[in-house]
Amino acid sequence: MKSSFYKSKAAESIQDPVLRKALSRLQDHFGRAAARGYQAQPEGPDIRLKAHDIRMNAIENLDVLLETLAHNIRKCGGYVHFAENAGAAVDQCLGIAAQHHVKLAVKGKSMLTEEIGLNHALETAGIETVETDLGEYIVQLANETPSHIIAPAIHKTRQEIGRLFRDKLDIPYTEDAPALTLAARKALRKKFLQADMGISGCNLAVAETGHITTVSNEGNIRMATTLPRVHVAFMGMERIVADLKDHEIFFRLLPLGAAAQKMAGYISYLACSGKTGRMAGPNAFHLIIVDNGRSKILADPQFREMLCCIRCGACLNMCPVYGEIGGHAYRSAYPGPVGAVVTPLLMGINQSADLCLGESLCGACKDICPVNIDIPRMLLLLRQKLAEGDKAWDVRIKSRMEQVAFAVWSVLIRNPNLYDLFLKSASVGQNMFPGKGRMINKLPFAAGGWTGSRDIRKITARRFIHRLKNQQDGNEV
Amino acid sequence: MTDSQQARFMGRIQQALQRTDSGAPSFAELIQTVPNDDDLDLINQINSRDRKQNLTLLDSMIAAGQPLSMHIEALESEADIASSIRKIAVQRDPEWGNQKTIVAWDHPLVKRLDLTAVMEPQGIPVYFPERASGNAPHENLRTHAEQALIGVTSADFALAQTASLAMKNRMGHPPYVSLLPSIHIAVIRLEQILSNLKELYTLLKWDPAHKQEGLSDTMTFITGPSKTADIEATLVNGAHGPRELIVFVLVKNTKSTPNNTSANGELM
């Protein structure tokens, strides 16, 4: 079997000292500080359990909340669209762009638009589309994809960015972060002022008031949702709470989880006031609510919890696997532990099997999650489906061979005589494998995965149970 | 978009949730519709804060603003604030053009600073939204805001715990004044400082004036200057929005009076 994308990309990243240093700095800086931030809350870290309850309650009443949100937005003159899949969501946006004769669109960071492939569709339709979050902008200029939800360009060094800006923005080479930021500030300022359309995601909408919310530190989302003529927001259908008061907890937890901040730089509540859009803002506000596989997750009570996710990226900042392999191996808008569950559920469990198989089940992601989502439980469940197959999720058994091996193993260990015979023959047979002393350093076939990076101890000639028996009989000290 | 698209979309969700015919609760059942005792106590506590308590909140806010590179300063009169703004305008260089300009909200507290007169000797024009210019008083100001060195706003509330400002969008208070200029200066009164997000949300949800007004079409919380850490996780101020955020708190040297805050953040 040829090596998968995940495995080869992971192997590549592990060999990249620059990336690993960047990831380790990110994790040291944000991951641990977020944990301290939860501890410092008046409610203590249990605040995460309350957040989980609020999210779960919202998910379980999603129909009522979405109807209310749509009603409240339309009542004030906004437009609400419902998109079953990526294609429908993209088409709706293209339709709005055509209706308003849009030539230039500026975007705030939105993982959902990455998921549905919006940029490519807009560019194909002849609409210049500019990412404005600095990290996303860097990634877009380099023609790459984000490798972290909150820090999209964490895989790039300042020297690489310096060369990129020299080539693309026509400025003298510099590797000074403030100077590079200033260059992007100037270049993007023009785009903000010229853009016809601003595109944003949605953090957590409030059904009660009919507002979406956006969160940023740079102010780019405020620019993109204030200056152009048209504002189009994309919202995963689960990104909603019922009540304004629910936000109190989330806007304490989200900045902590994302960047160990007490408060995000800018939080905006955006809606509409009349047919001319917002006062001193865009003339039209459209919200596109996207399913794209989420209703299937909702329908499975065992995975429903994943819809509580607020995409803060805290689990990336804590995960030992992400910390070694970085975001690109996940080949999805959603890397890290969140991606290891969400991507298989959205894109197909077999197709993304490596993602959930690659995580370590250490549980750090659950402990750092501001919403206390039990990611390890769902990773294990995905593995079970891969091992046994699953009709509802259309999962084929990943390896018949593995299944047969375990069936044989199961017979062996339940039959002492057979097991004894097996061990005896194995203790002789193992000598044909290369090794040194009591260690084997190369096993064939599937077992080669184990010895690829470490040795395995040989089976001893005499089983423990026999030695114990001997000892009890007084024959051995 | 068609109704049938929405109906199919909702149908899938209802199926996923296994809603029966009478299954879905009404929205009112899902939210708190009347304030409870805790809410009322908190509102009462906020409204009955005395000057000493307000000054304690101010101290916390100044402390919270320090690590965010915010400059928060208490001043005793409008004239002092105007003079401080003048000093800043003189010291800083324009970023988006050669001419130093100021844009400001048409807000009673901002108007009382009399910035036009204060800046005149410096040759720095101050632009306000033009009320008389017909349908789009904001258009004209936006052009100025794109070039401006300083944007002067007020705010509805400030939060002591996080040094945040909360502001709604109203006629004469365009959001881009706090966004486009190189420096954002907010002028508030001492009594507008709340303790934390919990107090803010309680007031937004239950205070009669705020409840009636709603959140407006754009409500923004601002904490610190615009910043980014996207290049090697190094913090840099001044990403896209203002590179400096300065808050002047008007602390009148008079005897204490209880808070009396109306929805537009002005004294009643």
Boltz contact constraints between the chains, C-beta under 6 A:
constraints:
  - contact:
      token1: [A, 25]
      token2: [B, 233]
      max_distance: 6.0
  - contact:
      token1: [A, 26]
      token2: [B, 233]
      max_distance: 6.0
  - contact:
      token1: [A, 61]
      token2: [B, 30]
      max_distance: 6.0
  - contact:
      token1: [A, 62]
      token2: [B, 13]
      max_distance: 6.0
  - contact:
      token1: [A, 63]
      token2: [B, 10]
      max_distance: 6.0
  - contact:
      token1: [A, 63]
      token2: [B, 13]
      max_distance: 6.0
  - contact:
      token1: [A, 63]
      token2: [B, 14]
      max_distance: 6.0
  - contact:
      token1: [A, 63]
      token2: [B, 24]
      max_distance: 6.0
  - contact:
      token1: [A, 64]
      token2: [B, 24]
      max_distance: 6.0
  - contact:
      token1: [A, 64]
      token2: [B, 27]
      max_distance: 6.0
  - contact:
      token1: [A, 68]
      token2: [B, 27]
      max_distance: 6.0
  - contact:
      token1: [A, 81]
      token2: [B, 1]
      max_distance: 6.0
  - contact:
      token1: [A, 82]
      token2: [B, 5]
      max_distance: 6.0
  - contact:
      token1: [A, 82]
      token2: [B, 6]
      max_distance: 6.0
  - contact:
      token1: [A, 82]
      token2: [B, 9]
      max_distance: 6.0
  - contact:
      token1: [A, 134]
      token2: [B, 228]
      max_distance: 6.0
  - contact:
      token1: [A, 134]
      token2: [B, 230]
      max_distance: 6.0
  - contact:
      token1: [A, 134]
      token2: [B, 239]
      max_distance: 6.0
  - contact:
      token1: [A, 135]
      token2: [B, 230]
      max_distance: 6.0
  - contact:
      token1: [A, 153]
      token2: [B, 230]
      max_distance: 6.0
  - contact:
      token1: [A, 158]
      token2: [B, 231]
      max_distance: 6.0
  - contact:
      token1: [A, 158]
      token2: [B, 232]
      max_distance: 6.0
  - contact:
      token1: [A, 161]
      token2: [B, 231]
      max_distance: 6.0
  - contact:
      token1: [A, 177]
      token2: [B, 231]
      max_distance: 6.0
  - contact:
      token1: [A, 177]
      token2: [B, 234]
      max_distance: 6.0
  - contact:
      token1: [A, 177]
      token2: [B, 236]
      max_distance: 6.0
  - contact:
      token1: [A, 178]
      token2: [B, 236]
      max_distance: 6.0
  - contact:
      token1: [A, 180]
      token2: [B, 231]
      max_distance: 6.0
  - contact:
      token1: [A, 181]
      token2: [B, 236]
      max_distance: 6.0
  - contact:
      token1: [A, 208]
      token2: [B, 31]
      max_distance: 6.0
  - contact:
      token1: [A, 209]
      token2: [B, 215]
      max_distance: 6.0
  - contact:
      token1: [A, 211]
      token2: [B, 215]
      max_distance: 6.0
  - contact:
      token1: [A, 217]
      token2: [B, 227]
      max_distance: 6.0
  - contact:
      token1: [A, 218]
      token2: [B, 226]
      max_distance: 6.0
  - contact:
      token1: [A, 218]
      token2: [B, 228]
      max_distance: 6.0
  - contact:
      token1: [A, 218]
      token2: [B, 239]
      max_distance: 6.0
  - contact:
      token1: [A, 218]
      token2: [B, 240]
      max_distance: 6.0
  - contact:
      token1: [A, 219]
      token2: [B, 226]
      max_distance: 6.0
  - contact:
      token1: [A, 219]
      token2: [B, 240]
      max_distance: 6.0
  - contact:
      token1: [A, 219]
      token2: [B, 241]
      max_distance: 6.0
  - contact:
      token1: [A, 220]
      token2: [B, 240]
      max_distance: 6.0
  - contact:
      token1: [A, 222]
      token2: [B, 179]
      max_distance: 6.0
  - contact:
      token1: [A, 223]
      token2: [B, 240]
      max_distance: 6.0
  - contact:
      token1: [A, 226]
      token2: [B, 175]
      max_distance: 6.0
  - contact:
      token1: [A, 226]
      token2: [B, 176]
      max_distance: 6.0
  - contact:
      token1: [A, 242]
      token2: [B, 30]
      max_distance: 6.0
  - contact:
      token1: [A, 242]
      token2: [B, 31]
      max_distance: 6.0
  - contact:
      token1: [A, 243]
      token2: [B, 31]
      max_distance: 6.0
  - contact:
      token1: [A, 244]
      token2: [B, 205]
      max_distance: 6.0
  - contact:
      token1: [A, 245]
      token2: [B, 201]
      max_distance: 6.0
  - contact:
      token1: [A, 245]
      token2: [B, 205]
      max_distance: 6.0
  - contact:
      token1: [A, 248]
      token2: [B, 197]
      max_distance: 6.0
  - contact:
      token1: [A, 248]
      token2: [B, 198]
      max_distance: 6.0
  - contact:
      token1: [A, 248]
      token2: [B, 201]
      max_distance: 6.0
  - contact:
      token1: [A, 262]
      token2: [B, 162]
      max_distance: 6.0
  - contact:
      token1: [A, 263]
      token2: [B, 162]
      max_distance: 6.0
  - contact:
      token1: [A, 263]
      token2: [B, 164]
      max_distance: 6.0
  - contact:
      token1: [A, 263]
      token2: [B, 223]
      max_distance: 6.0
  - contact:
      token1: [A, 265]
      token2: [B, 223]
      max_distance: 6.0
  - contact:
      token1: [A, 265]
      token2: [B, 224]
      max_distance: 6.0
  - contact:
      token1: [A, 265]
      token2: [B, 227]
      max_distance: 6.0
  - contact:
      token1: [A, 267]
      token2: [B, 221]
      max_distance: 6.0
  - contact:
      token1: [A, 268]
      token2: [B, 220]
      max_distance: 6.0
  - contact:
      token1: [A, 269]
      token2: [B, 215]
      max_distance: 6.0
  - contact:
      token1: [A, 269]
      token2: [B, 219]
      max_distance: 6.0
  - contact:
      token1: [A, 270]
      token2: [B, 218]
      max_distance: 6.0
  - contact:
      token1: [A, 271]
      token2: [B, 217]
      max_distance: 6.0
  - contact:
      token1: [A, 272]
      token2: [B, 217]
      max_distance: 6.0
  - contact:
      token1: [A, 273]
      token2: [B, 217]
      max_distance: 6.0
  - contact:
      token1: [A, 278]
      token2: [B, 217]
      max_distance: 6.0
  - contact:
      token1: [A, 278]
      token2: [B, 218]
      max_distance: 6.0
  - contact:
      token1: [A, 279]
      token2: [B, 169]
      max_distance: 6.0
  - contact:
      token1: [A, 280]
      token2: [B, 138]
      max_distance: 6.0
  - contact:
      token1: [A, 280]
      token2: [B, 174]
      max_distance: 6.0
  - contact:
      token1: [A, 295]
      token2: [B, 12]
      max_distance: 6.0
  - contact:
      token1: [A, 295]
      token2: [B, 13]
      max_distance: 6.0
  - contact:
      token1: [A, 295]
      token2: [B, 16]
      max_distance: 6.0
  - contact:
      token1: [A, 298]
      token2: [B, 16]
      max_distance: 6.0
  - contact:
      token1: [A, 299]
      token2: [B, 16]
      max_distance: 6.0
